[in-house]
Amino acid sequence: MAQGKAEHWKELQRKNLEAALQLAQATMSNSLTMIGIQNQLAQELLRLNLEHAQALASAQSPDEVIRLRNEQAQAVAQKILAATQKIAELGNAARSEFARLMTEQLAAGSQEMADAIQGFWQNFPAEGQPVVEAMQQAMAAANRTFEQMTQAAVAAFRANTDSASKRK
């Protein structure tokens, strides 16, 4: 009996570690993508600055210098806004994936934990029956509360994601 419980807890730990690994991998992937976006932006801005410096060197009048500076500022702003948009989209996708993984993990883990505790109490001696019933009622109430919290968190996250998507 103890061997079965130990195996159950090991399996629960294995599942938790797998979920943590998935989150870590998603985080690393998003970080690398974000670094790539920033690197690309830096290269584009360097190229723009070099072109701007060359254009300024050949400017013939103060009006032309002002026009070139305005064009440069506009081009830089557009590049930065485009990179910011990509990073925001990446962040939104990461938040969605994180919420999905956490919701799955919490729902599965909560049910497994409740089953394990219920199994423990079912093997409790008969004279402890009132305690078992009280614990079962408490577990049922905790499960209902957890399910309500999970549903509320998912609804709030979806509303937040939907409003962020509409702003694009």
Residue pairs with C-beta under 8 A, 6 or more apart in sequence:
1 123
5 116
5 119
5 120
8 112
8 116
9 116
12 109
12 112
12 113
12 116
15 105
15 108
15 109
15 112
16 105
16 109
19 101
19 104
19 105
22 101
23 98
23 101
23 102
26 94
26 97
26 98
26 101
27 94
30 90
30 91
30 93
30 94
33 90
34 87
34 90
37 83
37 86
37 87
37 90
38 83
40 83
41 79
41 80
41 83
44 79
45 76
45 79
48 72
48 75
48 76
48 79
49 72
52 68
52 69
52 72
55 68
56 65
56 68
56 69
59 65
59 68
85 168
88 164
89 168
92 161
92 164
92 165
95 157
95 161
96 157
96 161
99 153
99 154
99 157
103 150
103 153
103 154
106 146
106 150
107 150
110 143
110 146
110 147
111 143
114 139
114 142
114 143
117 135
117 139
118 136
118 139
121 132
121 135
121 136
122 132
124 131
124 132
